[in-house]
Amino acid sequence: MTATTWPAWLALTFILQAPPTPQPAPPAPPPSYVPQRVYDTGRQHFSDFETMLADLAKADVVFVGEQHDDPNTHRLEAAILDGLRRRGVAVILSLEMFERDVQPTLSAYLEGKTSEDEFLKTSRPWPRYATDYRALVETAKAERWPVIASNVPRKYASEVAKTGRGALDALPSPERALAAQDLDCPKDAYFNRFADNMAKHPMPGAETLSEDERRAQTERYYFSQCLKDETMAEAIARGLGDRGRGTVVHFTGSFHSDFGQGTAERARRRLEGRRIAVVSILPIAAKEIDAVAPSADDLRRGDYLLYATK
C-alpha cells in the first residue's frame, strides 16, 4: 500500500494494534475451554482463572487488554464476563470497539427498540464483530447491563493525527463533546513506548521526512492516541459515576492499558481512590504454555497476566 492510499487512522492503529481484518466465517466453534495460565503479578505466583475472577469482582474498573486478532483471546474475554455474571457482579460493559456517536444506536438495540441488523448497519462495528465481540454485547443485553461506546469517533482522531490538535479545537460544540474535555498528553514513559513503536513501524513515506518532520509526525500521532485514551477514560469514569455501584469492565487493545498506562492511567486520574485492575492477555504457542514464565518487563504489565494458547 502506498503512502497516498494509507488512511491516517489505519496508519495509526497499525502502529499499535490494528482493528481486525475481515476474514471468512469460521467453521463449527471449537471447544469452550482454552488452555491458559494465570499469573498474579502482585503475589508473583501462578494462580487460576476462578481465583482471578473472584478478585476482579471486587474492583471498580477492570481493564482487559487484548491482542485483537487472536480467537482464543476473545473466548477468554467472554469467559471473564460470564464469570463476573456468575458472581452477581453489576457489570457496566465498556468497549473501545464502538465510538461515542453511536451510543444512542447501541442503547436502542440493548433496550430492544431496534433489531440487530439495524444496529449493525449504523454502529460501524469492527469487521470481526460477529466472532470477536458479539458475545460480550449479547451477554450484556441478556443481563440488562449498560454498554458504553467509549471511543472517540475515528474521523476526529484521524484528523488530529494528520494536522494536529487544532483540528479538535475547530470542531463545533456538539461534535467537540464527543471527545474528552480534559486532555493531558505529557511526554512520559507512555510517550516513550509509543515513540519506540513508531520507530519500529514507520509510516509509509517516513523515509522522505526530515528528522524534525518525523518528530512532529510522532507527536501528532501521539496526541491522537492520547485523545482516544482520554475519551475512553472519561466515558468509563462517567459510566461508573452515573450508576453509583458496579464494576466497569473495559475491553481494549493492550497498548491502551499495559503497564497501567494509557487509558488505565487516565481513568485512575479521574477515579481517585477507586480500585482499577489490569488484565493483559498474552497469546502463546501451545507447546510453551506449561513452561511459560513472566519476564521482568511483563511483571509490570498488569495485575494479572493471562497466557492463552494461540
C-alpha positions in Angstrom: 0.0 0.0 0.0 1.4 3.4 -1.0 1.6 6.4 1.2 -1.2 8.1 -0.8 -3.6 5.2 -0.2 -2.8 4.7 3.5 -5.5 6.4 5.6 -4.3 8.2 8.6 -6.5 6.3 11.1 -5.3 3.0 9.6 -1.7 4.0 9.9 -2.1 5.0 13.5 -3.8 1.7 14.5 -1.3 -0.3 12.5 1.5 1.1 14.7 -0.1 -0.4 17.8 -2.8 -3.0 17.2 -4.9 -2.6 14.1 -8.6 -3.4 14.2 -9.1 -6.9 12.9 -9.3 -7.5 9.2 -12.3 -9.2 7.6 -12.0 -13.0 7.5 -14.3 -15.8 6.3 -16.7 -17.1 9.0 -15.1 -19.9 10.9 -16.4 -23.5 10.8 -18.1 -25.1 13.8 -16.9 -23.4 17.1 -14.0 -25.0 18.9 -14.4 -26.5 22.4 -15.2 -23.8 25.0 -12.1 -24.5 27.2 -9.0 -22.5 26.3 -5.7 -23.8 27.7 -4.3 -20.9 29.7 -2.2 -20.0 32.7 -2.9 -17.0 35.1 -0.1 -15.2 36.7 -0.8 -12.9 39.7 1.9 -10.2 39.5 1.2 -8.8 42.9 1.8 -12.1 44.7 4.3 -13.1 42.0 3.0 -16.6 41.5 0.7 -18.6 39.2 -2.9 -18.6 40.2 -6.0 -19.8 38.4 -8.9 -18.3 36.4 -11.5 -18.6 39.1 -9.3 -17.0 41.8 -8.6 -14.2 39.4 -12.3 -13.7 38.7 -13.1 -13.6 42.4 -10.6 -10.8 42.9 -11.7 -8.8 39.8 -15.2 -8.9 41.1 -14.0 -6.6 43.9 -12.6 -3.9 41.6 -14.3 -0.7 40.5 -12.8 -0.9 37.0 -11.3 -3.8 35.2 -9.2 -3.3 32.0 -8.9 -6.3 29.8 -6.1 -5.7 27.3 -6.3 -7.9 24.2 -4.5 -8.8 21.0 -7.2 -8.0 18.5 -6.8 -10.9 16.0 -6.4 -13.8 18.4 -9.5 -16.0 18.6 -8.7 -17.6 21.9 -8.3 -14.2 23.4 -11.9 -13.4 22.6 -13.1 -16.7 24.0 -11.4 -15.8 27.3 -12.9 -12.4 27.3 -16.4 -13.9 27.1 -15.4 -16.3 29.9 -14.3 -13.3 32.1 -17.6 -11.6 31.5 -19.5 -14.8 32.2 -17.5 -15.4 35.4 -18.4 -12.0 36.7 -22.0 -12.6 35.8 -22.0 -15.9 37.8 -20.6 -13.9 40.8 -23.5 -11.5 40.7 -21.4 -8.5 39.7 -23.3 -5.5 38.4 -21.3 -5.1 35.3 -21.0 -1.9 33.2 -19.5 -3.1 29.9 -17.2 -0.6 28.1 -15.8 -1.2 24.6 -13.0 0.5 22.7 -14.7 -1.0 19.6 -17.6 1.4 19.5 -17.4 5.2 19.2 -19.3 7.7 21.3 -21.5 9.0 18.5 -23.2 5.5 18.1 -24.2 5.3 21.8 -27.9 6.0 21.0 -27.9 3.3 18.4 -26.2 0.8 20.8 -28.5 1.7 23.7 -31.6 1.3 21.5 -30.5 -2.2 20.5 -29.9 -3.2 24.1 -33.3 -1.9 25.0 -35.0 -4.0 22.3 -36.1 -1.0 20.3 -34.2 -1.9 17.1 -33.1 -5.2 15.5 -29.6 -6.4 15.4 -29.4 -5.8 11.7 -30.5 -2.2 12.2 -27.9 -1.8 15.0 -25.1 -3.2 12.9 -25.9 -1.1 9.8 -25.5 2.2 11.7 -23.0 1.5 14.5 -19.8 0.9 12.5 -18.9 -2.4 14.2 -15.3 -3.7 13.7 -15.0 -6.2 10.8 -14.9 -9.3 13.0 -17.6 -8.2 15.4 -19.7 -11.4 14.9 -16.8 -13.7 16.1 -15.0 -11.4 18.5 -17.3 -9.0 20.3 -20.9 -10.1 19.7 -20.8 -12.5 22.7 -19.9 -9.6 25.0 -22.7 -7.4 23.8 -25.3 -10.2 23.8 -24.4 -11.1 27.4 -24.9 -7.5 28.4 -28.2 -7.4 26.6 -29.4 -10.6 28.3 -28.4 -9.3 31.7 -29.7 -5.8 31.1 -26.2 -4.4 31.7 -25.4 -1.0 30.3 -22.8 -0.9 27.5 -20.6 2.1 26.9 -19.5 3.1 23.4 -16.4 4.7 24.8 -14.0 5.7 22.0 -13.6 9.0 20.2 -15.1 9.0 16.7 -12.3 7.7 14.4 -12.6 10.6 12.0 -11.6 13.1 14.7 -8.6 11.0 15.8 -7.6 10.7 12.1 -7.8 14.4 11.5 -5.8 15.1 14.7 -3.1 12.6 13.5 -2.9 14.4 10.2 -3.0 18.1 11.2 -2.6 18.3 15.0 -4.7 19.5 17.9 -6.1 22.4 16.1 -8.4 20.0 14.2 -10.1 19.2 17.5 -10.4 22.8 18.7 -12.1 23.7 15.4 -15.0 21.3 15.9 -18.5 22.7 16.5 -19.6 22.3 20.2 -21.8 19.2 19.6 -19.0 17.4 17.8 -16.4 18.5 20.3 -18.5 17.0 23.1 -17.8 13.6 21.6 -14.2 13.8 22.7 -12.8 14.2 26.2 -13.0 17.7 27.6 -9.9 17.2 29.8 -6.8 16.4 27.7 -3.4 15.7 29.2 -0.7 14.4 27.0 2.7 14.5 28.7 5.9 13.2 27.2 6.3 10.5 29.8 7.0 6.7 29.8 3.9 6.1 27.7 5.1 8.6 25.1 8.5 6.8 25.0 6.8 3.4 24.5 4.6 5.0 21.7 7.6 6.6 20.0 9.5 3.3 20.1 6.7 1.6 18.3 6.6 4.4 15.7 10.3 3.9 15.1 9.9 0.2 14.7 6.9 0.5 12.4 7.4 3.8 10.5 4.6 5.2 8.4 4.9 4.7 4.6 6.9 7.6 3.2 8.6 8.4 6.5 11.9 7.8 4.9 11.5 11.0 2.9 10.9 13.2 6.0 13.5 15.2 7.9 14.2 14.4 11.5 12.1 17.4 12.6 9.2 16.3 10.4 9.4 12.7 11.8 9.4 14.1 15.3 6.4 16.3 14.5 4.6 13.3 13.0 5.2 11.2 16.0 3.9 14.0 18.3 0.7 14.4 16.2 0.0 10.7 16.3 0.7 10.5 20.0 -1.8 13.3 20.6 -4.3 11.3 18.6 -3.6 8.3 20.8 -4.0 10.4 23.9 -7.3 11.7 22.6 -8.5 8.1 22.4 -7.2 7.3 25.9 -8.7 10.4 27.5 -12.1 9.9 25.8 -12.3 6.3 26.8 -11.2 7.2 30.4 -13.8 10.0 30.6 -16.5 7.6 29.4 -15.5 5.0 31.9 -15.5 7.5 34.8 -18.9 8.9 33.8 -20.3 5.4 33.4 -19.2 4.4 36.9 -20.3 7.7 38.4 -23.7 7.7 36.8 -24.5 4.3 38.3 -23.0 4.6 41.7 -22.2 1.0 42.2 -21.0 -1.7 39.9 -17.8 -2.7 38.0 -16.9 -1.2 34.7 -15.2 -3.9 32.5 -13.4 -2.2 29.6 -12.1 -4.3 26.7 -9.4 -2.6 24.7 -6.2 -3.2 22.8 -3.5 -4.0 25.3 -1.4 -1.0 24.4 -4.1 1.2 25.9 -3.8 -0.5 29.3 -0.5 -2.3 29.6 1.8 -1.1 32.4 -1.1 0.8 33.9 -0.6 3.5 31.2 -2.8 5.0 28.5 -6.5 4.7 29.2 -5.9 3.0 32.6 -3.7 5.8 33.8 -6.2 8.4 32.7 -9.1 6.6 34.3 -7.1 6.4 37.6 -6.7 10.2 37.4 -10.4 10.6 37.2 -11.3 8.0 39.8 -9.0 8.7 42.7 -9.5 6.2 45.5 -11.3 3.6 43.3 -9.7 0.3 42.6 -8.6 -0.2 39.0 -7.3 -3.7 37.9 -5.5 -4.5 34.7 -5.5 -7.9 32.9 -3.2 -8.4 30.0 -4.0 -11.4 27.7 -0.8 -12.7 26.1 -1.2 -15.3 23.4 1.5 -18.1 23.5 2.3 -21.2 21.5 0.6 -24.3 22.9 3.9 -26.1 23.3 5.2 -23.3 25.6 2.2 -23.0 27.9 3.5 -25.3 30.6 6.9 -23.7 30.8 5.9 -20.0 30.5 7.4 -17.6 33.0 6.9 -13.8 33.0 9.8 -11.6 32.2 10.8 -8.7 34.4 9.0 -6.4 31.9 5.9 -8.5 32.0 5.7 -8.3 35.8 4.9 -4.6 35.3 2.3 -5.1 32.6 -0.8 -5.6 34.7 -2.3 -7.1 37.9 -2.8 -10.4 36.1 -1.1 -11.9 33.0 -3.4 -14.3 31.2 -1.4 -16.5 29.0 -3.5 -18.2 26.4 -2.7 -20.7 23.6 -2.8 -19.3 20.1 
